[in-house]
């Protein structure tokens, strides 16, 4: 079904693209035709006017150079005159190659002849300057050269006027062609839009019908909301479950239709929560439901949110199974606790020789039984701990606590154990560490587990407990100089019953301690991870937010 829809949408998309391409090609060809027309009517005339202005500027500069020459600055004057001579002929040749109007070529030839005459007169002035006095040179300039400059400039102005008149005379024709082009492009675009819209409406209604059926077939609530959290669509099963079958919800704010503040808080920040799974408990029709909330975000320009799709996946059955599993683990653990206690008491009586003396072989057997029973007892205790945490994670005893004091108390309990292994204990506290909202006993359990593991797997060196913080969270770390953990196990060690291959694991290890620590830290809103290098040591770090959200 999805492949079929995909093919149909592809065909629709290709058809619309072809219409757009057709309109674009026709419009482009028409615009190019108009451009060529304008070039022929205006651009050439403007080019001639620009060339004429260039020649006028050049000859004016040469006239100024002659005046400088008369002031006896001959070297400077000659430089100016000859550089502008080159400039004049540059513009003259451009104009010669751009003849478009009747009579223009004759005018260009006349300008050329008059300019040559002007250049000859300046040469004559230079010859006279060797034998004539200054007054005679000035008279020569005023009587011969200055009138010739005016003749050349007058001819150039006539040439410019000829092209200006041509531009103005073509103005109405250009305007008519532009209007014709605009109407043509608008007509083609309108036809393309009407045809495309008509076909799109027909095909979209046909194609989207299966999608509507698909969405309505989903048994979990599906909601479409715009960027202002106004509801645009809810599938049929969603309306039925949420009890809004007979309510007009469209374009109304989420909270005005559904009094679900926890869900609303989740969708208020869609960018942050996209891809996040949030499990919530809701009650409808006197029945308790559990939903896994997920959202998908539609983005527009500049990655701005245009809308979201909210899916409430019903996981009530899974949640009920989870409760059954927890109850089963708790019940079994409690049932095992009683016989294990009896066995431990019996072993204690045997070791106290209250029922007779044992030989060496019997004593070894009893010692082995005692170790195994102790390991089993630790395992049961950890299973009970997990069951307790999962059952009461919404009811942690969260209070403000001095984390420095807690760290000092915990480390003090391990002095004897560290001394026996010749390991030094270090405590690095930050006096500015703020009080934090935590369950004191649960965090002490995490610290006890991390420090006992560090001592257990360290043969020599030190174990260090650090505390620090930034603007958002507190960082607590336990560093050792033990055997280290291979890179591929740095995440797996926090899973239940995981053991690192290739390492001798102490018999007292149950493989649950780090899993429990991870669960406690995450319930507090923090994270826990490990940094390690084989043969160098390990560092376990966990964080606690400074502003703990309500659990």
C-alpha angles and dihedrals in degrees: 000000000000092000090051092051090046092054092048093050089047091055091048091048092049091049093052091046090053091052091050091047091050092051090045094050094047091046092048094050091049092048090049091051089051091047092053090048092051091046089054094047105036113009096061092047091048090049090054092048090050091050091049091052089050091055092047090052091048096051091045089055090049090051088053089049090056090054089051088049090055088054087061095253089125101157094051091044094052092050091053093044097050096043089053090045087062090045092051093052091046091060092040092057091048089053092047090056092050104055108151108146134069111262093014095110092053091051092050090052090048091051090050093051094046091048091052088052089051091052091050091051090054090051089052090051090055091052092049092050090072095063109014128082123244096261092054090051091051090051090050090052093048096045101039115014103037094053090048091053089053091050092053093046091047091053090048091051089050089052091049092048090053091058093042090055089049091053093050093045090056094047096095092044091052091047091052092050092049091051090047090051093048092051091047094050092045092050094049091046092048093049091048092048093049094047093044093046093048094049092042092053092049095045095039092054088049096046098040094053091078089047092053089049090048094051092045090050091061107102094207123078113269119189131186115203132179126230090276091055092251114150115246101170142004122184120240097256090047092054091048095049094043091048098237101114093125098037125101100230103162116123091000124126115264095242092047089061103029123034093212107127093170091057091044092053088053095054095041090082103037097164092056095043099042108121091014120123115216122184117208136175119230134174124219127170092355091304127113118231133185119211134188106217120212130167136197120202128220111209130198134181117349089007091288115161112256098173146325138231113219120198121190104200110202107230097162093121092049091048091051090050089050090053090050090050093049091048090049093051091046093048094047091046091052092047091051092047094068099053090042090055090050091049091050091051090050092050089049091055091049092050090049088057089234090141099037142298120295126217120232095266092050091046091053090052092049091048091051091049090049092052093048093047090049091051090048090048091052090049092051090046090053092047089052089048091053091047091049093049094048093046095047104030090117091052105051114152094247114186138148109274139178103243092192091060092046091052091050092050094048096047091049090062091062099051095099094045092049092046091055090057093041091243121146119227119215129191119196109186130179109219090207093060105131125227111267136204107249144133097258097206094048093050090046087054090054092049092046091052095048094046094045090050091049092052093042093055097038118087097180141355124046147314116216130196116202133186126192140144147200133197094291110029150009119247119210120182138181114204126188139176094225135125096296130219127267114251094245091060099049092100099028094061088075092060122093119272093359115153125187110243117232094028128102106242118207111245092236091064113105097184092234104090099086092042089055091046090052092051093049093048094047092049086056088055095253138112134235129202143157134236115192147156122199111250093011106066145258138268122202114196130185132177135213120197115241090221104044114200119230108278 
